[in-house]
Structures are given as structure tokens and as C-alpha cells.
Amino acid sequence: MELRPRPQPPREPEPAECCQSGCDPCVYDRYWDAVEKFEQALLEWESAQTMRPICPKSTD
């Protein structure tokens, strides 16, 4: 079974990255979309971790 790395949260935009002119989509809209995807990926990753079989420690 291949171990997937833990998903990393998206980088929050710096305040200066938003031009405040009502862009559609705004950098913050894209950020919040990425946060939702990250949260879903994290739930899936955590679920896979709890389902992973535990290998006994080797006594060799």
C-alpha cells in the first residue's frame, strides 16, 4: 500500500495581492476554493490513515 503524503493547506494571499477592484474571481475566491479542496483532501487522507493496516514491529 502506497503512503500518500499529508495534504498541505493552500497559501493565504497577502493583502497586497488583492487589488480591491471586485475581480471575478478574486484571489481570495480562489484561495477559499483551494481551502475547500484541501479540507476534503485532508478528510480523505485522514480516513485512509485510520484504515491502513498496522504492521507489527520487527523484533529482529
Summary of the structure (lengths in Angstrom):
residues: 60
radius of gyration: 18.4
end to end distance: 22.8
largest distance: 65.1
contacts: 85
relative contact order: 0.19
helix: 47%
strand: 0%
